[in-house]
Each structure stands twice: as C-alpha cells, then as structure tokens.
C-alpha cells in the first residue's frame, strides 16, 4: 500500500502519457491455474451457464478461495 501511495503521489511529475506503474497488492488474487472452456455447438450463454456451475463446484474445494472468469464472448442478437 505504501509504495503504491508514494508512486501515486508523484504521478503528476511523470512525463505526459506515462501510465503506471501498476501494483497488485492483493496477494489473494494470485492465479495458480487457468482453464479454458470452449465447445463447438454451444452458445456463449450455454458456456457461461456451465462456467457458473463449475465456479460453484470449485469454490467448495478446500483451499480454493476465489474463482474468476474472464474473456467471455457476449451473445449478440442481430
């Protein structure tokens, strides 16, 4: 927290256009496993439902504190 705050304090003195540095000080968010869900013939909504169910099951495993998903493709209706 202290390092992030000090760097934030000098942010205005950095050259224009500089972004970051960024700090992850939430060490509970460390990923140890990444899995991919894909399925021919399944809609994005069906894959999301499966991911929701899988998340529920994984959170019941002892030692698993957090399960996130990302990269889902939204379903579009044209």
ZAZAVEX-333943 format. One record per atom (N, C-alpha, C): residue in one letter; y, z, x. Coordinates in steps of 0.02 Angstrom, whole numbers, padded with zeros to 5 digits, always signed. Layout:
N
AYZX ...
***
This chain:
78
X-00060+00000+00041 X+00000+00000+00000 X+00063+00000+00043 X+00063+00040+00095 X+00123+00047+00137 X+00140-00018+00173 X+00089-00052+00199 X+00101-00115+00234 X+00128-00167+00185 X+00097-00171+00126 X+00119-00219+00076 X+00192-00206+00057 X+00210-00143+00049 X+00278-00125+00030 X+00328-00143+00085 X+00311-00128+00147 X+00357-00143+00203 X+00368-00219+00210 X+00314-00257+00204 X+00322-00330+00208 X+00363-00355+00149 X+00352-00327+00090 X+00393-00345+00032 X+00466-00329+00042 X+00480-00275+00077 X+00550-00255+00090 X+00586-00306+00135 X+00550-00339+00180 X+00583-00388+00224 X+00576-00459+00199 X+00547-00468+00140 X+00536-00534+00113 X+00599-00577+00109 X+00655-00546+00093 X+00718-00584+00088 X+00743-00609+00155 X+00719-00581+00210 X+00742-00602+00276 X+00699-00659+00305 X+00644-00675+00272 X+00600-00728+00296 X+00631-00796+00281 X+00614-00848+00319 X+00642-00915+00306 X+00626-00938+00235 X+00670-00979+00208 X+00663-01004+00141 X+00597-01043+00135 X+00562-01034+00081 X+00499-01069+00069 X+00438-01032+00093 X+00447-00978+00131 X+00389-00940+00155 X+00358-00901+00097 X+00294-00908+00090 X+00257-00871+00039 X+00207-00826+00074 X+00202-00765+00051 X+00154-00719+00080 X+00185-00680+00137 X+00148-00646+00177 X+00075-00641+00171 X+00055-00602+00109 X-00007-00612+00090 X-00034-00579+00032 X-00086-00529+00054 X-00087-00471+00023 X-00133-00418+00042 X-00179-00402-00016 X-00243-00395-00001 X-00290-00370-00050 X-00305-00298-00031 X-00273-00252-00066 X-00286-00182-00052 X-00328-00150-00106 X-00360-00191-00146 X-00407-00167-00196 X-00477-00182-00170 X-00504-00137-00131 X-00567-00150-00098 X-00626-00149-00145 X-00615-00128-00207 X-00668-00132-00257 X-00679-00204-00279 X-00635-00250-00261 X-00641-00319-00281 X-00674-00362-00228 X-00712-00333-00185 X-00745-00371-00132 X-00807-00404-00162 X-00811-00470-00155 X-00868-00507-00182 X-00925-00507-00132 X-00983-00492-00156 X-01041-00496-00114 X-01087-00552-00136 X-01081-00574-00197 X-01121-00629-00223 X-01078-00673-00267 X-01087-00737-00261 X-01055-00785-00305 X-01109-00832-00331 X-01111-00839-00396 X-01160-00882-00428 X-01125-00936-00468 X-01159-00992-00477 X-01132-01048-00516 X-01175-01059-00577 X-01142-01068-00633 X-01177-01087-00695 X-01160-01159-00710 X-01210-01199-00720 X-01200-01269-00738 X-01259-01289-00782 X-01247-01334-00826 X-01302-01356-00869 X-01286-01421-00905 X-01324-01473-00888 X-01316-01536-00924 X-01335-01526-00997 X-01294-01552-01041 X-01309-01547-01112 X-01281-01485-01144 X-01249-01441-01105 X-01219-01381-01133 X-01143-01389-01134 X-01112-01368-01187 X-01039-01371-01191 X-01008-01315-01150 X-00945-01322-01132 X-00911-01267-01098 X-00915-01201-01137 X-00911-01205-01203 X-00915-01144-01244 X-00984-01112-01239 X-01036-01152-01237 X-01104-01125-01230 X-01113-01092-01162 X-01087-01124-01110 X-01092-01095-01043 X-01052-01030-01039 X-00995-01028-01072 X-00954-00967-01072 X-00991-00911-01109 X-01023-00926-01165 X-01062-00876-01201 X-01118-00849-01157 X-01152-00894-01121 X-01205-00872-01076 X-01177-00828-01021 X-01120-00847-00993 X-01088-00807-00940 X-01069-00739-00967 X-01044-00735-01028 X-01026-00671-01059 X-01087-00626-01064 X-01143-00654-01088 X-01204-00615-01094 X-01231-00593-01026 X-01228-00638-00978 X-01251-00622-00910 X-01208-00567-00880 X-01143-00569-00891 X-01098-00517-00867 X-01118-00449-00894 X-01133-00447-00959 X-01153-00384-00991 X-01216-00356-00958 X-01264-00400-00946 X-01327-00378-00914 X-01315-00354-00843 X-01275-00391-00805 X-01262-00372-00735 X-01225-00306-00729 X-01181-00292-00776 X-01144-00229-00773 X-01188-00169-00786 X-01247-00180-00813 X-01295-00125-00823 X-01336-00109-00761 X-01332-00152-00711 X-01369-00142-00649 X-01336-00086-00609 X-01375-00036-00587 X-01346+00018-00547 X-01311-00010-00485 X-01251+00015-00472 X-01213-00006-00414 X-01166-00065-00426 X-01174-00099-00483 X-01129-00154-00500 X-01070-00125-00539 X-01011-00131-00510 X-00952-00102-00542 X-00907-00154-00575 X-00913-00216-00553 X-00867-00267-00579 X-00900-00335-00577 X-00892-00372-00630 X-00916-00441-00633 X-00860-00484-00662 X-00837-00532-00624 X-00785-00577-00646 X-00812-00648-00646 X-00782-00690-00686 X-00797-00761-00682 X-00733-00800-00677 X-00738-00858-00646 X-00679-00899-00636 X-00701-00972-00632 X-00654-01017-00642 X-00669-01088-00637 X-00696-01119-00699 X-00695-01082-00754 X-00722-01112-00815 X-00679-01171-00837 X-00711-01219-00868 X-00675-01277-00892 X-00663-01269-00967 X-00600-01269-00986 X-00585-01260-01057 X-00609-01321-01097 X-00631-01307-01157 X-00654-01360-01201 X-00594-01391-01236 X-00591-01456-01237 X-00535-01492-01268 X-00561-01530-01329 X-00521-01530-01381 X-00536-01570-01440 X-00481-01622-01446 X-00501-01685-01446 X-00452-01740-01450 X-00455-01774-01517 
***
